């Protein structure tokens, strides 16, 4: 696939620049569950090699309007002094590179959150980054809405509920959050351009500060504080305590925003959007998994994301002030002896060791990354084999205590008002359910700072 894509890029850039161009070092980068990201060097006859980055929809699943909008946003953002990669080329059709794409210049710096949050070379910039991001967001929100034709708009709660309902897997925790979000919704704000995915992981940072804002595909019209709240969602702290991406405080973020905007966003509005963002990520984790389950994009990474829903439920309960305890330790169930040894758990463990010790040491970065994801998935399976049956029995007993047959009926009763979402007995059942699923999906998650 890379050889074919390199040939298409050579033809396109040769026509665009009026000179023969050679493509070198084309490689697909890890990350980006919905779009492909490729790094490359373009070597024209008339100058030194240029480092470029290609973002392309998966062939056969192109989204021309979104890609065209992303190109327009990059140009409009640059005019407002928002740091973005320089746009080189873009196309909304399939006839040039096989799918809609945006091609930009490479920007030096780091995007991997765990490196940004832990490596000593970023220590100084971490101290100032929250303020800087506040300033950048204020400039971003100055982009004229008219400069980006077709920018989508929808009521955020209605859009979230539509996506959630389409999945057909109702969750009591999400229903509790939706009750709170409806009851505490702030007054409407003047609409601006909203980035939609402004967070640690979509930012290029160097030791001297922010270098570029990436991934504009979810941009829309809306409340500007949505971007600030999304940046504060616990998922984007990657195990660090500070609420703004793991590297700063909310006060620093709002200080930076006020410097440029001239007014300081209300903290209650910020909290509402933080809760909303956490609920949204819970739903979208399951939505990502559905792309795998439905056959649209078969991917071990997308399948693994589906088991992160309970992490976001945990964070939702924390954000709402309810908290979640740790599930009680359970002794692993004795394996069924019909098939003898190795048991299913033994086989899962063996494959996990193969992925971690052999596949994850290969040269290809994407292969190493997906091998680690696959090994983590097998750990989840091994834990579920050990304690899943006992957990399921306890879950059924909790539901019976509320006179509910299953989780779907429990969620429906909360939505319809047949159960009070803030009743202590109801919340106890919700908390216990989340804690049990976390014990399988990621038992160390409750130990992360919050």
DAZI-V269858 format. One record per backbone hydrogen bond with DSSP energy under -1.0 kcal/mol. NH is the residue of the N-H (numbers start at 1). CO is the residue of the C=O. If there is no record, write none. Layout:
# DAZI-V269858
nh: [NH,NH]
co: [CO,CO]
This chain:
# DAZI-V269858
nh: [5,6,7,8,9,10,11,12,13,14,15,16,17,18,22,24,27,29,36,38,39,40,41,42,43,45,50,52,53,54,55,56,57,61,67,68,69,70,71,72,73,74,75,76,77,78,79,81,82,88,89,91,101,102,103,104,105,106,110,116,117,119,122,123,126,129,132,133,134,135,136,137,138,139,140,141,142,143,147,148,151,159,160,161,162,163,164,165,166,168,175,176,177,178,179,180,181,182,183,184,192,194,202,204,205,206,209,211,212,213,214,219,220,221,222,226,227,229,230,231,233,236,237,240,244,245,245,246,247,253,254,255,256,257,258,259,260,261,262,270,271,272,273,274,275,276,277,278,279,280,281,282,283,284,285,286,287,288,289,290,291,293,294,295,297,303,304,305,306,307,308,312,313,314,315,316,317,318,319,320,321,322,323,333,347,348,349,350,351,352,353,354,355,356,357,358,359,360,362,368,369,370,371,372,373,374,375,376,377,378,379,380,381,382,383,384,385,386,387,388,391,392,393,394,395,396,397,398,399,400,401,403,404,410,411,412,413,414,415,416,418,419,423,427,428,429,430,431,432,433,434,435,436,437,438,439,441,442,445,447,448]
co: [1,2,3,4,5,6,7,8,9,10,11,12,13,14,43,41,39,37,56,54,27,52,24,50,22,20,42,40,104,38,102,36,100,58,63,64,65,66,67,68,69,70,71,72,73,74,75,78,77,103,103,101,91,55,89,53,86,51,205,112,113,115,119,120,122,125,128,129,130,131,132,133,134,135,136,137,139,140,144,145,148,155,156,157,158,159,160,161,162,165,171,172,173,174,175,176,177,178,179,180,222,220,199,212,110,209,206,204,204,83,202,216,194,152,192,223,224,225,226,227,230,233,234,237,248,231,243,242,244,249,250,251,252,253,254,255,256,257,258,266,267,268,269,270,271,272,273,274,275,276,277,278,279,280,281,282,283,284,285,286,287,289,290,292,291,299,300,301,302,304,305,308,309,310,311,312,313,314,315,316,318,317,317,386,343,344,345,346,347,348,349,350,351,352,353,354,354,355,359,364,365,366,367,368,369,370,371,372,373,374,375,376,377,378,379,380,381,382,383,384,387,388,389,390,391,392,393,394,395,396,397,400,399,406,407,408,409,410,411,412,413,413,420,423,424,425,426,427,428,429,430,431,432,433,434,435,437,438,442,444,445]
